[in-house]
Amino acid sequence: MLAAVTLPLGYTSGKEYAELEWPIDILITLVWVAYAVVFFGTIANARRRTSTSPNWFFGAFILTIALLHVINSAETPSRSGR
């Protein structure tokens, strides 16, 4: 929702692959962390200890997207005045 409003208005970070502003990036990261906590917490508290193939794929999906989002949205300070 926030991206649908800010991007057309031109509020971007100026990166081709990570256009959203940092407050929106933080909210997205918090959602992914909550998703991971719920998913892996459910697996940890399961009565049956069998691990199925889809669980491995969902877990890898959650971790991969979270890492890609955090790493791609990371900012490096620019050297002003040079």
C-alpha distances in whole Angstrom, upper triangle without the diagonal:
4,5,5,7,9,10,12,13,15,14,15,17,19,20,20,18,16,14,12,13,15,13,10,13,14,12,11,15,15,14,16,19,18,18,21,23,23,24,27,28,28,30,32,33,34,37,38,38,38,35,34,33,29,29,30,27,24,25,26,22,21,23,23,19,19,22,21,17,19,22,20,18,22,23,27,28,30,33,34,37,38
4,5,5,6,8,11,11,12,11,12,14,17,17,18,17,14,12,9,10,12,10,7,10,12,10,10,14,15,14,16,19,19,19,22,24,24,25,27,28,29,31,33,34,35,39,40,40,39,37,36,34,31,30,31,29,26,26,27,23,21,23,23,19,19,21,20,16,18,21,19,16,19,20,24,25,26,30,30,33,35
4,5,5,6,8,10,10,9,9,12,14,14,14,14,11,9,7,9,11,11,8,10,13,11,11,14,16,15,16,19,20,20,22,24,25,25,28,29,30,32,34,35,36,39,40,40,39,36,35,33,30,30,30,27,25,26,25,22,21,22,21,17,17,20,18,14,17,19,16,14,18,19,22,24,25,28,29,32,33
4,6,6,7,9,11,11,12,15,16,17,16,16,14,12,10,12,15,14,11,14,16,14,14,17,19,17,19,22,22,22,25,27,27,27,30,31,32,34,36,37,38,41,42,41,41,38,37,35,31,31,32,29,27,28,28,24,23,25,24,20,21,23,21,18,20,22,20,18,21,22,26,27,28,31,31,35,36
4,6,6,7,9,9,11,14,16,17,18,18,16,13,11,12,15,14,11,14,17,15,15,19,20,19,21,24,24,24,27,29,29,30,32,33,34,36,38,39,40,44,44,44,44,41,40,38,35,34,35,32,30,31,31,27,26,27,27,23,23,25,23,20,22,24,21,19,22,22,26,27,27,31,30,33,35
4,6,5,6,5,7,11,13,14,15,16,13,10,8,8,12,11,10,12,15,14,14,18,19,19,21,23,24,24,27,29,29,30,32,34,35,36,38,39,41,44,45,45,44,41,40,39,35,35,35,32,30,30,30,27,25,27,26,22,22,23,21,18,19,21,19,16,19,19,22,23,24,27,27,30,31
4,5,5,6,6,10,11,12,12,13,11,8,7,9,13,13,11,13,16,16,15,18,20,20,21,24,25,25,27,29,30,30,33,34,35,37,39,40,41,45,45,45,44,41,40,38,34,34,34,31,29,30,29,26,25,26,24,21,21,23,20,17,19,20,17,15,18,18,22,23,23,26,26,29,30
4,5,8,9,13,13,15,15,16,15,11,11,13,16,17,15,17,20,19,19,22,24,23,24,27,28,28,30,33,33,33,36,38,38,40,42,43,44,48,48,48,47,44,42,40,37,37,37,34,32,33,32,29,28,29,28,24,25,26,24,21,23,24,21,19,22,22,25,26,26,29,28,31,32
4,6,9,12,13,16,16,18,16,12,12,12,16,16,15,17,20,19,20,23,24,24,26,28,29,29,32,34,34,35,37,39,40,41,43,44,46,49,50,49,49,46,45,43,40,39,39,37,34,35,34,31,30,31,30,26,26,28,25,22,24,25,22,20,22,22,24,25,25,28,27,29,31
4,6,9,9,12,13,15,14,10,10,10,14,15,14,16,19,19,19,22,24,24,25,28,29,29,31,33,34,35,37,39,40,41,43,45,46,49,50,49,49,45,44,42,39,39,39,36,34,34,33,30,29,30,28,25,25,26,23,20,22,23,20,17,20,19,21,22,21,24,23,26,27
4,7,9,11,13,14,12,8,8,7,11,11,11,13,16,16,16,19,21,21,23,25,26,27,29,31,32,33,35,36,37,39,40,42,43,47,48,47,47,43,43,41,38,37,37,35,32,32,32,29,27,28,27,23,23,24,21,18,19,20,18,15,17,16,19,19,19,22,22,25,26
4,5,8,10,11,9,5,5,6,9,11,10,11,14,15,15,17,20,20,21,23,25,26,27,29,31,31,33,35,36,37,39,41,42,46,46,45,45,41,41,39,36,35,35,32,30,30,29,26,25,25,24,21,20,21,18,15,16,17,14,12,14,13,16,17,17,20,20,23,24
4,6,9,10,7,5,6,5,8,11,11,10,13,15,15,16,19,20,21,22,25,25,26,29,30,31,32,34,36,37,38,40,42,45,46,44,44,41,40,38,36,35,34,32,30,29,28,26,24,24,22,20,19,19,17,14,14,15,12,9,11,9,12,13,13,17,17,20,21
4,7,9,8,6,8,9,11,15,14,14,17,19,18,19,22,23,23,25,28,28,29,31,33,33,34,37,38,39,40,43,44,48,48,46,46,42,41,39,37,36,35,33,31,31,29,27,26,26,23,21,21,20,18,16,16,16,13,11,13,11,13,14,13,17,17,20,20
4,6,5,5,9,10,12,15,14,13,16,18,17,18,21,22,21,23,26,26,27,29,31,31,32,34,36,37,38,40,41,45,45,44,43,39,38,36,34,33,32,29,28,28,26,24,23,23,20,18,18,17,14,13,14,13,9,9,11,10,12,14,14,17,18,21,21
4,6,6,10,12,15,18,16,15,18,20,18,19,22,23,22,24,27,26,27,30,31,31,32,35,36,36,38,41,41,45,45,43,42,38,37,35,32,32,31,28,27,27,25,23,23,22,20,17,18,18,14,13,15,14,10,11,13,13,15,17,17,20,21,24,23
4,6,9,12,14,16,15,13,16,17,15,16,20,20,18,21,24,23,23,26,28,27,28,31,32,33,34,37,38,41,41,39,38,35,34,31,29,29,27,24,24,24,21,19,19,19,16,14,15,14,11,10,12,11,7,8,11,12,15,18,18,21,23,26,25
4,6,8,10,13,11,9,13,14,12,13,17,17,16,19,21,21,21,24,26,26,27,29,31,31,33,35,36,40,40,39,38,34,34,31,29,28,27,25,23,23,21,19,18,18,16,13,13,13,10,8,10,10,6,6,9,10,13,16,17,20,22,25,25
4,7,9,12,10,9,13,14,13,15,18,18,18,20,23,22,24,26,28,28,29,32,33,34,35,37,39,42,42,41,41,37,36,34,31,31,30,28,26,26,24,22,21,21,19,16,16,16,14,11,13,13,10,8,11,12,15,17,17,21,22,25,25
4,7,8,6,6,10,11,10,12,15,15,16,18,20,20,22,24,25,26,28,29,31,32,34,35,37,40,41,40,39,36,35,34,31,30,30,27,25,25,24,21,20,20,19,16,15,16,14,11,12,14,11,8,11,12,15,17,18,22,22,26,27
4,6,6,6,9,10,11,13,15,16,17,19,20,21,23,25,26,27,29,30,32,33,34,36,38,42,42,41,41,38,38,36,33,32,32,30,27,27,26,24,22,22,21,18,17,17,16,13,13,14,12,9,11,11,14,15,17,20,20,24,25
4,5,5,6,9,10,10,12,14,15,16,18,20,21,22,24,25,27,28,30,31,32,34,36,40,40,39,40,36,36,35,32,31,30,29,26,25,25,23,21,20,20,17,15,16,15,12,11,13,12,8,9,9,13,14,16,19,20,24,25
4,5,5,6,9,10,11,13,14,15,17,19,20,21,23,24,26,27,29,31,31,33,35,38,39,39,39,36,36,35,32,31,31,29,26,26,26,23,21,21,21,18,16,17,17,13,13,15,15,11,12,13,16,17,19,23,23,27,28
4,5,5,6,9,10,11,12,14,15,17,18,20,21,23,24,25,27,29,30,31,33,37,38,37,37,34,34,33,30,28,28,27,24,23,23,21,18,19,19,16,14,16,15,12,12,15,14,11,13,14,18,19,21,25,25,29,30
4,5,5,6,9,10,11,12,14,15,16,18,20,21,22,24,26,27,28,30,32,35,36,35,35,32,32,30,28,26,26,24,22,21,21,18,16,16,16,13,11,12,12,8,8,11,10,7,9,11,15,17,19,23,24,28,29
4,5,5,6,9,10,10,12,14,15,16,18,20,21,22,24,26,26,28,30,34,35,34,34,31,32,31,28,26,26,25,22,21,21,19,16,16,17,14,11,13,13,10,9,12,13,10,11,13,16,18,21,24,25,29,30
4,5,5,6,9,10,11,12,14,15,17,18,20,21,23,24,25,27,29,32,33,33,33,30,30,30,27,25,25,24,21,20,21,19,16,16,17,14,12,15,15,11,11,15,15,12,14,16,20,21,24,28,29,32,33
4,5,5,6,9,10,11,12,14,15,16,18,20,21,23,24,26,27,31,32,31,31,28,28,27,24,22,22,21,18,17,18,15,12,13,14,11,9,12,12,8,9,13,13,11,13,16,19,22,24,28,29,33,34
4,5,5,6,9,10,11,12,14,15,16,18,20,21,22,24,26,29,30,29,29,26,27,26,23,21,21,20,17,16,16,14,11,11,12,10,7,9,10,7,7,11,12,10,12,15,18,20,23,27,29,32,33
4,5,5,6,9,10,10,12,14,15,16,18,20,21,22,24,28,29,28,29,26,27,26,24,21,22,21,18,17,18,16,13,13,15,13,10,12,14,11,11,14,16,14,15,18,21,23,26,29,31,35,36
4,5,5,6,9,10,11,12,14,15,16,18,20,21,22,26,27,27,27,25,25,24,21,19,20,19,16,15,16,14,11,12,14,12,10,13,14,12,12,16,17,15,17,20,23,26,29,32,34,37,38
4,5,5,6,9,10,10,12,14,15,17,18,20,21,25,25,25,25,22,22,21,18,16,17,16,12,12,13,11,7,9,11,8,6,10,11,9,10,14,15,14,16,19,22,25,28,32,33,37,37
4,5,5,6,9,10,10,12,14,15,16,18,20,23,24,23,24,21,22,22,20,17,17,17,14,12,13,13,9,9,12,11,8,11,13,12,11,14,16,15,16,20,23,25,28,32,34,38,38
4,5,5,6,9,10,10,12,14,15,16,18,22,23,23,23,21,22,22,20,17,18,18,14,13,15,14,11,12,15,13,11,14,16,15,14,18,20,19,20,23,26,28,32,35,37,40,41
4,6,5,6,9,10,11,12,14,15,17,20,21,21,21,19,19,19,16,14,15,14,11,10,13,11,8,10,13,11,10,13,15,14,15,18,19,19,21,24,27,30,33,36,38,42,42
4,5,5,6,8,10,11,12,14,15,19,20,19,19,16,17,17,15,12,13,13,10,8,10,10,6,8,11,11,9,12,14,14,14,17,19,19,20,24,26,29,32,36,38,42,42
4,6,5,6,8,10,10,12,14,18,19,18,19,17,18,19,17,14,15,16,13,11,13,14,10,11,15,14,12,15,18,17,17,20,22,21,22,26,28,31,34,37,40,43,44
4,6,5,6,9,10,10,12,16,17,17,18,16,17,18,16,13,15,16,12,11,14,14,11,13,16,16,14,17,20,19,19,22,24,24,25,28,31,34,37,40,42,46,47
4,5,5,6,9,10,11,15,15,15,15,13,14,14,12,9,11,12,9,8,11,11,9,11,14,14,13,16,19,18,19,22,23,24,25,29,32,34,37,41,43,47,47
4,5,5,6,9,10,14,14,13,14,12,13,14,13,9,10,12,10,8,11,12,10,11,14,15,14,16,19,19,19,22,24,24,25,29,31,34,37,41,43,47,47
4,5,5,6,9,12,14,13,15,14,16,17,16,12,14,16,13,11,15,16,13,14,18,18,17,19,22,22,22,24,26,27,27,31,33,36,39,43,45,49,49
4,5,5,6,10,11,11,13,12,13,16,14,11,13,15,12,12,15,16,14,16,19,19,18,21,24,23,24,26,28,29,30,33,36,39,42,45,48,51,51
4,6,5,9,9,8,10,8,10,13,12,8,10,13,11,10,14,15,14,15,18,19,19,21,23,24,24,26,28,29,30,34,36,39,42,46,48,52,52
4,6,9,10,9,11,10,13,16,15,12,13,16,14,12,16,18,16,16,20,21,20,22,25,25,25,27,30,30,31,34,36,39,43,46,48,52,52
4,6,9,9,12,12,15,18,17,14,16,19,17,15,19,20,18,19,23,24,22,25,27,28,28,30,32,33,33,37,39,42,45,48,51,54,55
4,5,7,9,10,12,15,15,12,15,17,16,15,19,20,19,20,23,24,24,26,28,29,29,31,33,34,35,39,41,44,47,50,53,57,57
4,6,9,11,14,17,17,15,17,20,19,18,22,23,22,24,27,28,27,29,32,32,33,35,37,38,39,42,45,48,51,54,57,60,60
4,6,8,11,14,15,13,15,18,18,17,20,22,22,23,26,27,27,29,31,32,33,35,37,38,39,43,45,48,51,54,57,61,60
4,6,10,13,14,12,13,17,17,16,18,21,20,21,24,26,26,27,30,31,31,33,35,36,37,41,43,46,49,52,55,59,58
4,6,10,12,10,11,15,15,15,17,19,20,21,23,25,25,27,29,30,31,32,34,36,37,41,43,46,49,52,55,59,58
4,7,9,7,8,11,12,11,13,16,16,17,19,21,22,23,25,27,28,29,31,32,34,37,40,43,46,49,52,55,55
4,6,6,7,9,10,11,13,15,16,17,19,21,22,23,25,26,28,29,30,32,34,37,40,43,46,49,52,55,55
4,5,5,7,9,10,11,12,15,16,17,19,20,21,22,24,26,27,28,30,32,36,38,41,44,47,50,53,52
4,5,5,6,8,10,10,12,14,15,16,18,20,21,22,24,25,26,28,30,34,36,40,42,46,48,52,51
4,5,5,6,8,10,11,12,14,15,17,18,20,21,23,24,25,27,29,32,35,38,41,44,47,50,50
4,6,5,6,8,10,11,12,14,15,16,18,20,21,22,24,26,27,31,33,37,39,42,45,48,48
4,5,5,6,9,10,10,12,14,15,16,18,20,21,22,24,26,29,32,35,38,41,44,47,46
4,5,5,6,9,10,11,12,14,15,16,18,20,21,22,24,28,31,34,37,40,42,46,45
4,5,5,6,9,10,11,12,14,16,17,18,20,21,23,26,29,32,35,38,41,44,44
4,6,5,6,8,10,10,12,14,15,16,18,20,21,25,27,31,33,36,39,42,42
4,6,5,6,8,10,11,12,14,15,16,18,20,24,26,30,32,35,38,41,41
4,6,6,6,9,10,11,12,14,15,17,18,22,25,28,31,34,37,40,40
4,6,5,6,9,10,11,12,14,15,16,20,23,26,29,32,35,38,38
4,5,5,6,9,10,11,12,14,15,19,21,25,27,31,33,37,36
4,6,5,6,9,10,10,12,14,18,20,24,26,30,32,36,35
4,6,5,6,9,10,11,12,16,19,22,25,28,30,34,34
4,5,5,6,8,10,11,14,17,20,23,26,29,32,32
4,6,5,6,8,10,13,16,19,22,25,27,31,30
4,6,5,6,8,12,15,18,20,24,26,30,30
4,6,5,6,10,13,16,19,22,24,28,28
4,5,5,9,11,15,17,20,23,26,26
4,6,8,11,14,16,20,22,25,25
4,6,10,13,15,18,20,24,24
4,7,10,12,16,18,22,22
4,6,9,12,15,18,18
4,6,9,12,16,15
4,7,9,12,13
4,6,9,10
4,6,6
4,6
4
